Amino acid sequence: MNTIAIIGNIAAVCTTAAFFPQVAKIARTKHVADLSLPMYLIFSFGVLCWFIYGILIKSAPVIAANGITFILSVYILFMIARYR
């Protein structure tokens, strides 16, 4: 694995893992009042586009990271809709 691939994999892990604490906190507290619905809508659409892009360029790190991040962001959107 070359340096570029290593950096890409590290970036994918970090940006995806960054969502787990927010998801865990929402699951635990059911508190979503301070979260921005427009931000998560735009973010989720962007992540979906990155996921599709990853499929088109056949990049496993882009596909995996954005697929997982999309699922997490949709969960947050669902929780915002449910608990607001």
Distance bins in CASP14 RR format, pairs under 12 A and 6 or more apart:
PFRMAT RR
TARGET T0000
AUTHOR 0000-0000-0000
RMODE 2
METHOD distances of the structure
MODEL  1
1 7 0 0 0 0 0 1 0 0 0 0 0
1 8 0 0 0 0 1 0 0 0 0 0 0
1 9 1 0 0 1 0 0 0 0 0 0 0
1 10 0 0 0 0 0 1 0 0 0 0 0
1 60 0 0 0 0 0 1 0 0 0 0 0
1 61 0 0 0 0 0 1 0 0 0 0 0
2 8 0 0 0 0 0 1 0 0 0 0 0
2 9 0 0 0 0 0 1 0 0 0 0 0
3 9 0 0 0 0 0 1 0 0 0 0 0
3 10 0 0 0 0 0 1 0 0 0 0 0
4 10 0 0 0 0 0 1 0 0 0 0 0
4 11 0 0 0 0 0 1 0 0 0 0 0
4 59 0 0 0 0 0 1 0 0 0 0 0
4 61 0 0 0 0 0 1 0 0 0 0 0
5 11 0 0 0 0 0 1 0 0 0 0 0
5 12 0 0 0 0 0 1 0 0 0 0 0
5 59 0 0 0 0 1 0 0 0 0 0 0
5 60 0 0 0 0 1 0 0 0 0 0 0
5 61 1 0 0 1 0 0 0 0 0 0 0
5 62 0 0 0 0 0 1 0 0 0 0 0
6 12 0 0 0 0 0 1 0 0 0 0 0
6 13 0 0 0 0 0 1 0 0 0 0 0
6 61 0 0 0 0 0 1 0 0 0 0 0
7 13 0 0 0 0 0 1 0 0 0 0 0
7 14 0 0 0 0 0 1 0 0 0 0 0
7 61 0 0 0 0 1 0 0 0 0 0 0
8 14 0 0 0 0 1 0 0 0 0 0 0
8 15 0 0 0 0 1 0 0 0 0 0 0
8 16 0 0 0 0 0 1 0 0 0 0 0
8 59 0 0 0 0 1 0 0 0 0 0 0
8 60 0 0 0 0 0 1 0 0 0 0 0
8 61 1 0 1 0 0 0 0 0 0 0 0
8 62 0 0 0 0 1 0 0 0 0 0 0
8 64 0 0 0 0 0 1 0 0 0 0 0
8 65 0 0 0 0 1 0 0 0 0 0 0
9 15 0 0 0 0 0 1 0 0 0 0 0
9 16 0 0 0 0 0 1 0 0 0 0 0
9 59 0 0 0 0 0 1 0 0 0 0 0
9 60 0 0 0 0 1 0 0 0 0 0 0
9 61 1 0 1 0 0 0 0 0 0 0 0
9 62 0 0 0 0 0 1 0 0 0 0 0
9 64 0 0 0 0 1 0 0 0 0 0 0
9 65 0 0 0 0 1 0 0 0 0 0 0
10 16 0 0 0 0 0 1 0 0 0 0 0
10 17 0 0 0 0 0 1 0 0 0 0 0
10 61 0 0 0 0 1 0 0 0 0 0 0
10 65 0 0 0 0 0 1 0 0 0 0 0
11 17 0 0 0 0 0 1 0 0 0 0 0
11 18 0 0 0 0 0 1 0 0 0 0 0
11 50 0 0 0 0 0 1 0 0 0 0 0
11 59 0 0 0 0 0 1 0 0 0 0 0
11 61 1 0 0 1 0 0 0 0 0 0 0
11 62 0 0 0 0 1 0 0 0 0 0 0
11 64 0 0 0 0 0 1 0 0 0 0 0
11 65 1 0 0 1 0 0 0 0 0 0 0
11 66 0 0 0 0 0 1 0 0 0 0 0
11 69 0 0 0 0 0 1 0 0 0 0 0
12 18 0 0 0 0 0 1 0 0 0 0 0
12 47 0 0 0 0 0 1 0 0 0 0 0
12 50 0 0 0 0 0 1 0 0 0 0 0
12 51 0 0 0 0 0 1 0 0 0 0 0
12 54 0 0 0 0 0 1 0 0 0 0 0
12 59 0 0 0 0 1 0 0 0 0 0 0
12 60 0 0 0 0 1 0 0 0 0 0 0
12 61 1 0 1 0 0 0 0 0 0 0 0
12 62 1 0 0 1 0 0 0 0 0 0 0
12 63 0 0 0 0 1 0 0 0 0 0 0
12 64 1 0 0 1 0 0 0 0 0 0 0
12 65 1 1 0 0 0 0 0 0 0 0 0
12 66 0 0 0 0 1 0 0 0 0 0 0
12 67 0 0 0 0 0 1 0 0 0 0 0
12 68 0 0 0 0 1 0 0 0 0 0 0
12 69 0 0 0 0 1 0 0 0 0 0 0
13 19 0 0 0 0 0 1 0 0 0 0 0
13 20 0 0 0 0 0 1 0 0 0 0 0
13 61 0 0 0 0 1 0 0 0 0 0 0
13 64 0 0 0 0 1 0 0 0 0 0 0
13 65 1 0 0 1 0 0 0 0 0 0 0
13 68 0 0 0 0 1 0 0 0 0 0 0
13 69 0 0 0 0 0 1 0 0 0 0 0
14 20 0 0 0 0 0 1 0 0 0 0 0
14 61 0 0 0 0 0 1 0 0 0 0 0
14 65 0 0 0 0 1 0 0 0 0 0 0
14 69 0 0 0 0 0 1 0 0 0 0 0
15 43 0 0 0 0 0 1 0 0 0 0 0
15 47 0 0 0 0 1 0 0 0 0 0 0
15 50 0 0 0 0 1 0 0 0 0 0 0
15 61 0 0 0 0 0 1 0 0 0 0 0
15 62 0 0 0 0 0 1 0 0 0 0 0
15 64 0 0 0 0 0 1 0 0 0 0 0
15 65 1 0 0 1 0 0 0 0 0 0 0
15 66 0 0 0 0 1 0 0 0 0 0 0
15 67 0 0 0 0 0 1 0 0 0 0 0
15 68 0 0 0 0 1 0 0 0 0 0 0
15 69 1 0 0 1 0 0 0 0 0 0 0
15 70 0 0 0 0 0 1 0 0 0 0 0
15 72 0 0 0 0 0 1 0 0 0 0 0
15 73 0 0 0 0 0 1 0 0 0 0 0
16 22 0 0 0 0 0 1 0 0 0 0 0
16 23 0 0 0 0 0 1 0 0 0 0 0
16 47 0 0 0 0 1 0 0 0 0 0 0
16 50 0 0 0 0 0 1 0 0 0 0 0
16 51 0 0 0 0 0 1 0 0 0 0 0
16 61 0 0 0 0 1 0 0 0 0 0 0
16 62 0 0 0 0 0 1 0 0 0 0 0
16 63 0 0 0 0 0 1 0 0 0 0 0
16 64 1 0 0 1 0 0 0 0 0 0 0
16 65 1 0 1 0 0 0 0 0 0 0 0
16 66 0 0 0 0 1 0 0 0 0 0 0
16 67 0 0 0 0 1 0 0 0 0 0 0
16 68 1 0 1 0 0 0 0 0 0 0 0
16 69 1 0 1 0 0 0 0 0 0 0 0
16 70 0 0 0 0 1 0 0 0 0 0 0
16 71 0 0 0 0 1 0 0 0 0 0 0
16 72 1 0 0 1 0 0 0 0 0 0 0
16 73 0 0 0 0 0 1 0 0 0 0 0
17 23 0 0 0 0 0 1 0 0 0 0 0
17 24 0 0 0 0 0 1 0 0 0 0 0
17 65 0 0 0 0 1 0 0 0 0 0 0
17 68 0 0 0 0 1 0 0 0 0 0 0
17 69 0 0 0 0 1 0 0 0 0 0 0
17 72 0 0 0 0 1 0 0 0 0 0 0
18 24 0 0 0 0 0 1 0 0 0 0 0
18 43 0 0 0 0 0 1 0 0 0 0 0
18 65 0 0 0 0 0 1 0 0 0 0 0
18 68 0 0 0 0 0 1 0 0 0 0 0
18 69 0 0 0 0 1 0 0 0 0 0 0
18 72 0 0 0 0 1 0 0 0 0 0 0
18 73 0 0 0 0 0 1 0 0 0 0 0
19 25 0 0 0 0 0 1 0 0 0 0 0
19 26 0 0 0 0 0 1 0 0 0 0 0
19 40 0 0 0 0 0 1 0 0 0 0 0
19 43 0 0 0 0 1 0 0 0 0 0 0
19 44 0 0 0 0 0 1 0 0 0 0 0
19 47 0 0 0 0 1 0 0 0 0 0 0
19 65 0 0 0 0 0 1 0 0 0 0 0
19 66 0 0 0 0 0 1 0 0 0 0 0
19 67 0 0 0 0 0 1 0 0 0 0 0
19 68 0 0 0 0 1 0 0 0 0 0 0
19 69 1 0 1 0 0 0 0 0 0 0 0
19 70 0 0 0 0 1 0 0 0 0 0 0
19 71 0 0 0 0 1 0 0 0 0 0 0
19 72 1 0 1 0 0 0 0 0 0 0 0
19 73 1 0 0 1 0 0 0 0 0 0 0
19 74 0 0 0 0 0 1 0 0 0 0 0
19 75 0 0 0 0 1 0 0 0 0 0 0
19 76 1 0 0 1 0 0 0 0 0 0 0
20 26 0 0 0 0 0 1 0 0 0 0 0
20 27 0 0 0 0 0 1 0 0 0 0 0
20 68 0 0 0 0 1 0 0 0 0 0 0
20 69 0 0 0 0 0 1 0 0 0 0 0
20 71 0 0 0 0 0 1 0 0 0 0 0
20 72 1 0 0 1 0 0 0 0 0 0 0
20 73 0 0 0 0 0 1 0 0 0 0 0
20 75 0 0 0 0 0 1 0 0 0 0 0
20 76 0 0 0 0 0 1 0 0 0 0 0
21 27 0 0 0 0 0 1 0 0 0 0 0
21 28 0 0 0 0 0 1 0 0 0 0 0
21 72 0 0 0 0 0 1 0 0 0 0 0
21 76 0 0 0 0 0 1 0 0 0 0 0
22 28 0 0 0 0 0 1 0 0 0 0 0
22 29 0 0 0 0 0 1 0 0 0 0 0
22 31 0 0 0 0 0 1 0 0 0 0 0
22 32 0 0 0 0 0 1 0 0 0 0 0
22 34 0 0 0 0 0 1 0 0 0 0 0
22 35 0 0 0 0 1 0 0 0 0 0 0
22 39 0 0 0 0 0 1 0 0 0 0 0
22 40 0 0 0 0 1 0 0 0 0 0 0
22 43 0 0 0 0 0 1 0 0 0 0 0
22 69 0 0 0 0 0 1 0 0 0 0 0
22 72 1 0 0 1 0 0 0 0 0 0 0
22 73 0 0 0 0 1 0 0 0 0 0 0
22 75 0 0 0 0 1 0 0 0 0 0 0
22 76 1 0 0 1 0 0 0 0 0 0 0
22 77 0 0 0 0 0 1 0 0 0 0 0
22 79 0 0 0 0 1 0 0 0 0 0 0
22 80 0 0 0 0 0 1 0 0 0 0 0
23 29 0 0 0 0 0 1 0 0 0 0 0
23 32 0 0 0 0 0 1 0 0 0 0 0
23 35 0 0 0 0 0 1 0 0 0 0 0
23 40 0 0 0 0 0 1 0 0 0 0 0
23 68 0 0 0 0 0 1 0 0 0 0 0
23 69 0 0 0 0 0 1 0 0 0 0 0
23 71 0 0 0 0 1 0 0 0 0 0 0
23 72 1 0 1 0 0 0 0 0 0 0 0
23 73 0 0 0 0 1 0 0 0 0 0 0
23 74 0 0 0 0 0 1 0 0 0 0 0
23 75 1 0 1 0 0 0 0 0 0 0 0
23 76 1 0 0 1 0 0 0 0 0 0 0
23 77 0 0 0 0 0 1 0 0 0 0 0
23 78 0 0 0 0 0 1 0 0 0 0 0
23 79 0 0 0 0 1 0 0 0 0 0 0
23 80 0 0 0 0 0 1 0 0 0 0 0
24 72 0 0 0 0 0 1 0 0 0 0 0
24 75 0 0 0 0 0 1 0 0 0 0 0
24 76 0 0 0 0 0 1 0 0 0 0 0
24 79 0 0 0 0 0 1 0 0 0 0 0
25 31 1 0 0 1 0 0 0 0 0 0 0
25 32 0 0 0 0 1 0 0 0 0 0 0
25 34 0 0 0 0 0 1 0 0 0 0 0
25 35 0 0 0 0 0 1 0 0 0 0 0
25 76 0 0 0 0 0 1 0 0 0 0 0
25 79 0 0 0 0 0 1 0 0 0 0 0
26 32 1 0 0 1 0 0 0 0 0 0 0
26 33 0 0 0 0 0 1 0 0 0 0 0
26 34 0 0 0 0 0 1 0 0 0 0 0
26 35 1 0 0 1 0 0 0 0 0 0 0
26 40 0 0 0 0 0 1 0 0 0 0 0
26 72 0 0 0 0 0 1 0 0 0 0 0
26 73 0 0 0 0 0 1 0 0 0 0 0
26 75 1 0 0 1 0 0 0 0 0 0 0
26 76 1 0 0 1 0 0 0 0 0 0 0
26 77 0 0 0 0 0 1 0 0 0 0 0
26 78 0 0 0 0 1 0 0 0 0 0 0
26 79 1 0 1 0 0 0 0 0 0 0 0
26 80 0 0 0 0 1 0 0 0 0 0 0
26 81 0 0 0 0 0 1 0 0 0 0 0
26 82 0 0 0 0 1 0 0 0 0 0 0
26 83 0 0 0 0 1 0 0 0 0 0 0
26 84 0 0 0 0 0 1 0 0 0 0 0
27 72 0 0 0 0 0 1 0 0 0 0 0
27 75 0 0 0 0 1 0 0 0 0 0 0
27 76 0 0 0 0 1 0 0 0 0 0 0
27 78 0 0 0 0 0 1 0 0 0 0 0
27 79 1 0 0 1 0 0 0 0 0 0 0
27 82 0 0 0 0 0 1 0 0 0 0 0
27 83 0 0 0 0 0 1 0 0 0 0 0
28 79 0 0 0 0 0 1 0 0 0 0 0
29 35 0 0 0 0 0 1 0 0 0 0 0
29 79 0 0 0 0 0 1 0 0 0 0 0
29 83 0 0 0 0 1 0 0 0 0 0 0
30 79 1 0 0 1 0 0 0 0 0 0 0
30 80 0 0 0 0 0 1 0 0 0 0 0
30 82 0 0 0 0 1 0 0 0 0 0 0
30 83 1 0 1 0 0 0 0 0 0 0 0
30 84 0 0 0 0 0 1 0 0 0 0 0
31 79 0 0 0 0 1 0 0 0 0 0 0
31 80 0 0 0 0 0 1 0 0 0 0 0
31 82 0 0 0 0 0 1 0 0 0 0 0
31 83 1 0 0 1 0 0 0 0 0 0 0
31 84 0 0 0 0 0 1 0 0 0 0 0
32 40 0 0 0 0 1 0 0 0 0 0 0
32 75 0 0 0 0 0 1 0 0 0 0 0
32 76 1 0 0 1 0 0 0 0 0 0 0
32 77 0 0 0 0 1 0 0 0 0 0 0
32 78 0 0 0 0 1 0 0 0 0 0 0
32 79 1 0 1 0 0 0 0 0 0 0 0
32 80 1 0 1 0 0 0 0 0 0 0 0
32 81 0 0 0 0 1 0 0 0 0 0 0
32 82 0 0 0 0 1 0 0 0 0 0 0
32 83 1 0 1 0 0 0 0 0 0 0 0
32 84 1 0 0 1 0 0 0 0 0 0 0
33 79 0 0 0 0 0 1 0 0 0 0 0
33 80 0 0 0 0 1 0 0 0 0 0 0
33 83 0 0 0 0 1 0 0 0 0 0 0
33 84 1 0 0 1 0 0 0 0 0 0 0
34 80 0 0 0 0 0 1 0 0 0 0 0
34 83 0 0 0 0 0 1 0 0 0 0 0
34 84 0 0 0 0 0 1 0 0 0 0 0
35 41 0 0 0 0 0 1 0 0 0 0 0
35 43 0 0 0 0 0 1 0 0 0 0 0
35 73 0 0 0 0 0 1 0 0 0 0 0
35 75 0 0 0 0 0 1 0 0 0 0 0
35 76 1 0 0 1 0 0 0 0 0 0 0
35 77 0 0 0 0 1 0 0 0 0 0 0
35 78 0 0 0 0 0 1 0 0 0 0 0
35 79 0 0 0 0 1 0 0 0 0 0 0
35 80 1 0 1 0 0 0 0 0 0 0 0
35 81 0 0 0 0 0 1 0 0 0 0 0
35 83 0 0 0 0 1 0 0 0 0 0 0
35 84 0 0 0 0 1 0 0 0 0 0 0
36 42 0 0 0 0 1 0 0 0 0 0 0
36 43 0 0 0 0 1 0 0 0 0 0 0
36 44 0 0 0 0 0 1 0 0 0 0 0
36 76 0 0 0 0 0 1 0 0 0 0 0
36 77 0 0 0 0 0 1 0 0 0 0 0
36 80 0 0 0 0 1 0 0 0 0 0 0
36 84 0 0 0 0 0 1 0 0 0 0 0
37 43 0 0 0 0 0 1 0 0 0 0 0
37 44 0 0 0 0 0 1 0 0 0 0 0
37 73 0 0 0 0 0 1 0 0 0 0 0
37 76 0 0 0 0 1 0 0 0 0 0 0
37 77 1 0 0 1 0 0 0 0 0 0 0
37 78 0 0 0 0 0 1 0 0 0 0 0
37 79 0 0 0 0 0 1 0 0 0 0 0
37 80 1 0 1 0 0 0 0 0 0 0 0
37 81 0 0 0 0 1 0 0 0 0 0 0
37 83 0 0 0 0 0 1 0 0 0 0 0
37 84 1 0 0 1 0 0 0 0 0 0 0
38 44 0 0 0 0 0 1 0 0 0 0 0
38 45 0 0 0 0 0 1 0 0 0 0 0
38 77 0 0 0 0 0 1 0 0 0 0 0
38 80 0 0 0 0 0 1 0 0 0 0 0
39 45 0 0 0 0 0 1 0 0 0 0 0
39 46 0 0 0 0 0 1 0 0 0 0 0
39 73 0 0 0 0 1 0 0 0 0 0 0
39 76 0 0 0 0 1 0 0 0 0 0 0
39 77 0 0 0 0 0 1 0 0 0 0 0
39 80 0 0 0 0 0 1 0 0 0 0 0
40 46 0 0 0 0 0 1 0 0 0 0 0
40 47 0 0 0 0 0 1 0 0 0 0 0
40 69 0 0 0 0 0 1 0 0 0 0 0
40 70 0 0 0 0 0 1 0 0 0 0 0
40 72 0 0 0 0 0 1 0 0 0 0 0
40 73 1 0 1 0 0 0 0 0 0 0 0
40 74 0 0 0 0 1 0 0 0 0 0 0
40 75 0 0 0 0 0 1 0 0 0 0 0
40 76 1 0 1 0 0 0 0 0 0 0 0
40 77 1 0 1 0 0 0 0 0 0 0 0
40 78 0 0 0 0 0 1 0 0 0 0 0
40 79 0 0 0 0 1 0 0 0 0 0 0
40 80 1 0 0 1 0 0 0 0 0 0 0
40 81 0 0 0 0 0 1 0 0 0 0 0
40 84 0 0 0 0 0 1 0 0 0 0 0
41 47 0 0 0 0 0 1 0 0 0 0 0
41 48 0 0 0 0 0 1 0 0 0 0 0
41 73 0 0 0 0 1 0 0 0 0 0 0
41 74 0 0 0 0 0 1 0 0 0 0 0
41 76 0 0 0 0 0 1 0 0 0 0 0
41 77 1 0 0 1 0 0 0 0 0 0 0
41 80 0 0 0 0 1 0 0 0 0 0 0
41 81 0 0 0 0 0 1 0 0 0 0 0
42 48 0 0 0 0 0 1 0 0 0 0 0
42 49 0 0 0 0 0 1 0 0 0 0 0
42 73 0 0 0 0 0 1 0 0 0 0 0
42 77 0 0 0 0 0 1 0 0 0 0 0
43 49 0 0 0 0 0 1 0 0 0 0 0
43 50 0 0 0 0 0 1 0 0 0 0 0
43 66 0 0 0 0 0 1 0 0 0 0 0
43 69 0 0 0 0 1 0 0 0 0 0 0
43 70 0 0 0 0 1 0 0 0 0 0 0
43 72 0 0 0 0 0 1 0 0 0 0 0
43 73 1 0 1 0 0 0 0 0 0 0 0
43 74 0 0 0 0 0 1 0 0 0 0 0
43 76 0 0 0 0 1 0 0 0 0 0 0
43 77 0 0 0 0 1 0 0 0 0 0 0
44 50 0 0 0 0 0 1 0 0 0 0 0
44 51 0 0 0 0 0 1 0 0 0 0 0
44 66 0 0 0 0 0 1 0 0 0 0 0
44 67 0 0 0 0 0 1 0 0 0 0 0
44 69 0 0 0 0 1 0 0 0 0 0 0
44 70 1 0 0 1 0 0 0 0 0 0 0
44 71 0 0 0 0 1 0 0 0 0 0 0
44 72 0 0 0 0 1 0 0 0 0 0 0
44 73 1 0 1 0 0 0 0 0 0 0 0
44 74 1 0 0 1 0 0 0 0 0 0 0
44 75 0 0 0 0 0 1 0 0 0 0 0
44 76 0 0 0 0 1 0 0 0 0 0 0
44 77 1 0 0 1 0 0 0 0 0 0 0
44 78 0 0 0 0 0 1 0 0 0 0 0
44 80 0 0 0 0 0 1 0 0 0 0 0
45 51 0 0 0 0 0 1 0 0 0 0 0
45 52 0 0 0 0 0 1 0 0 0 0 0
45 66 0 0 0 0 0 1 0 0 0 0 0
45 70 0 0 0 0 1 0 0 0 0 0 0
45 73 0 0 0 0 1 0 0 0 0 0 0
45 74 0 0 0 0 0 1 0 0 0 0 0
45 77 0 0 0 0 0 1 0 0 0 0 0
46 52 0 0 0 0 1 0 0 0 0 0 0
46 53 0 0 0 0 1 0 0 0 0 0 0
46 66 0 0 0 0 1 0 0 0 0 0 0
46 67 0 0 0 0 0 1 0 0 0 0 0
46 69 0 0 0 0 1 0 0 0 0 0 0
46 70 0 0 0 0 1 0 0 0 0 0 0
46 73 0 0 0 0 1 0 0 0 0 0 0
47 53 0 0 0 0 0 1 0 0 0 0 0
47 54 0 0 0 0 0 1 0 0 0 0 0
47 62 0 0 0 0 0 1 0 0 0 0 0
47 63 0 0 0 0 0 1 0 0 0 0 0
47 65 0 0 0 0 1 0 0 0 0 0 0
47 66 1 0 1 0 0 0 0 0 0 0 0
47 67 1 0 0 1 0 0 0 0 0 0 0
47 68 0 0 0 0 1 0 0 0 0 0 0
47 69 1 0 1 0 0 0 0 0 0 0 0
47 70 1 0 1 0 0 0 0 0 0 0 0
47 71 0 0 0 0 1 0 0 0 0 0 0
47 72 0 0 0 0 1 0 0 0 0 0 0
47 73 1 0 1 0 0 0 0 0 0 0 0
47 74 0 0 0 0 1 0 0 0 0 0 0
47 76 0 0 0 0 0 1 0 0 0 0 0
47 77 0 0 0 0 0 1 0 0 0 0 0
48 54 0 0 0 0 0 1 0 0 0 0 0
48 55 0 0 0 0 0 1 0 0 0 0 0
48 63 0 0 0 0 0 1 0 0 0 0 0
48 66 1 0 0 1 0 0 0 0 0 0 0
48 67 0 0 0 0 1 0 0 0 0 0 0
48 69 0 0 0 0 1 0 0 0 0 0 0
48 70 1 0 1 0 0 0 0 0 0 0 0
48 71 0 0 0 0 0 1 0 0 0 0 0
48 73 0 0 0 0 1 0 0 0 0 0 0
48 74 0 0 0 0 1 0 0 0 0 0 0
48 77 0 0 0 0 0 1 0 0 0 0 0
49 55 0 0 0 0 0 1 0 0 0 0 0
49 56 0 0 0 0 0 1 0 0 0 0 0
49 62 0 0 0 0 0 1 0 0 0 0 0
49 66 0 0 0 0 1 0 0 0 0 0 0
49 67 0 0 0 0 0 1 0 0 0 0 0
49 69 0 0 0 0 0 1 0 0 0 0 0
49 70 0 0 0 0 1 0 0 0 0 0 0
50 56 0 0 0 0 0 1 0 0 0 0 0
50 57 0 0 0 0 0 1 0 0 0 0 0
50 59 0 0 0 0 1 0 0 0 0 0 0
50 61 0 0 0 0 0 1 0 0 0 0 0
50 62 1 0 0 1 0 0 0 0 0 0 0
50 63 0 0 0 0 1 0 0 0 0 0 0
50 64 0 0 0 0 0 1 0 0 0 0 0
50 65 0 0 0 0 1 0 0 0 0 0 0
50 66 1 0 1 0 0 0 0 0 0 0 0
50 67 0 0 0 0 1 0 0 0 0 0 0
50 68 0 0 0 0 0 1 0 0 0 0 0
50 69 0 0 0 0 1 0 0 0 0 0 0
50 70 0 0 0 0 1 0 0 0 0 0 0
50 73 0 0 0 0 0 1 0 0 0 0 0
51 57 0 0 0 0 0 1 0 0 0 0 0
51 59 0 0 0 0 0 1 0 0 0 0 0
51 60 0 0 0 0 0 1 0 0 0 0 0
51 61 0 0 0 0 0 1 0 0 0 0 0
51 62 1 0 0 1 0 0 0 0 0 0 0
51 63 1 0 0 1 0 0 0 0 0 0 0
51 64 0 0 0 0 1 0 0 0 0 0 0
51 65 0 0 0 0 1 0 0 0 0 0 0
51 66 1 1 0 0 0 0 0 0 0 0 0
51 67 1 0 1 0 0 0 0 0 0 0 0
51 68 0 0 0 0 1 0 0 0 0 0 0
51 69 0 0 0 0 1 0 0 0 0 0 0
51 70 1 0 1 0 0 0 0 0 0 0 0
51 71 0 0 0 0 1 0 0 0 0 0 0
51 73 0 0 0 0 0 1 0 0 0 0 0
51 74 0 0 0 0 0 1 0 0 0 0 0
52 59 0 0 0 0 0 1 0 0 0 0 0
52 62 0 0 0 0 1 0 0 0 0 0 0
52 63 0 0 0 0 1 0 0 0 0 0 0
52 66 0 0 0 0 1 0 0 0 0 0 0
52 67 0 0 0 0 0 1 0 0 0 0 0
52 70 0 0 0 0 0 1 0 0 0 0 0
53 59 0 0 0 0 1 0 0 0 0 0 0
53 61 0 0 0 0 0 1 0 0 0 0 0
53 62 1 0 0 1 0 0 0 0 0 0 0
53 63 0 0 0 0 1 0 0 0 0 0 0
53 65 0 0 0 0 0 1 0 0 0 0 0
53 66 0 0 0 0 1 0 0 0 0 0 0
53 67 0 0 0 0 0 1 0 0 0 0 0
54 60 0 0 0 0 1 0 0 0 0 0 0
54 61 0 0 0 0 1 0 0 0 0 0 0
54 62 1 1 0 0 0 0 0 0 0 0 0
54 63 1 0 1 0 0 0 0 0 0 0 0
54 64 0 0 0 0 1 0 0 0 0 0 0
54 65 0 0 0 0 1 0 0 0 0 0 0
54 66 1 0 0 1 0 0 0 0 0 0 0
54 67 0 0 0 0 1 0 0 0 0 0 0
54 70 0 0 0 0 0 1 0 0 0 0 0
55 62 0 0 0 0 1 0 0 0 0 0 0
55 63 1 0 1 0 0 0 0 0 0 0 0
55 64 0 0 0 0 0 1 0 0 0 0 0
55 66 0 0 0 0 1 0 0 0 0 0 0
55 67 0 0 0 0 1 0 0 0 0 0 0
56 62 0 0 0 0 1 0 0 0 0 0 0
56 63 0 0 0 0 1 0 0 0 0 0 0
57 63 0 0 0 0 1 0 0 0 0 0 0
57 66 0 0 0 0 0 1 0 0 0 0 0
59 65 0 0 0 0 1 0 0 0 0 0 0
59 66 0 0 0 0 1 0 0 0 0 0 0
59 67 0 0 0 0 0 1 0 0 0 0 0
60 66 0 0 0 0 0 1 0 0 0 0 0
60 67 0 0 0 0 0 1 0 0 0 0 0
61 67 0 0 0 0 0 1 0 0 0 0 0
61 68 0 0 0 0 0 1 0 0 0 0 0
61 69 0 0 0 0 0 1 0 0 0 0 0
62 68 0 0 0 0 0 1 0 0 0 0 0
62 69 0 0 0 0 0 1 0 0 0 0 0
62 70 0 0 0 0 0 1 0 0 0 0 0
63 69 0 0 0 0 0 1 0 0 0 0 0
63 70 0 0 0 0 0 1 0 0 0 0 0
64 70 0 0 0 0 0 1 0 0 0 0 0
64 71 0 0 0 0 0 1 0 0 0 0 0
65 71 0 0 0 0 0 1 0 0 0 0 0
65 72 0 0 0 0 0 1 0 0 0 0 0
66 72 0 0 0 0 0 1 0 0 0 0 0
66 73 0 0 0 0 1 0 0 0 0 0 0
67 73 0 0 0 0 1 0 0 0 0 0 0
67 74 0 0 0 0 1 0 0 0 0 0 0
68 74 0 0 0 0 0 1 0 0 0 0 0
68 75 0 0 0 0 0 1 0 0 0 0 0
69 75 0 0 0 0 0 1 0 0 0 0 0
69 76 0 0 0 0 0 1 0 0 0 0 0
70 76 0 0 0 0 0 1 0 0 0 0 0
70 77 0 0 0 0 0 1 0 0 0 0 0
71 77 0 0 0 0 0 1 0 0 0 0 0
71 78 0 0 0 0 0 1 0 0 0 0 0
72 78 0 0 0 0 0 1 0 0 0 0 0
72 79 0 0 0 0 0 1 0 0 0 0 0
73 79 0 0 0 0 0 1 0 0 0 0 0
73 80 0 0 0 0 0 1 0 0 0 0 0
74 80 0 0 0 0 0 1 0 0 0 0 0
74 81 0 0 0 0 0 1 0 0 0 0 0
75 81 0 0 0 0 0 1 0 0 0 0 0
75 82 0 0 0 0 0 1 0 0 0 0 0
76 82 0 0 0 0 0 1 0 0 0 0 0
76 83 0 0 0 0 0 1 0 0 0 0 0
76 84 0 0 0 0 0 1 0 0 0 0 0
77 83 0 0 0 0 0 1 0 0 0 0 0
77 84 0 0 0 0 0 1 0 0 0 0 0
78 84 0 0 0 0 0 1 0 0 0 0 0
END
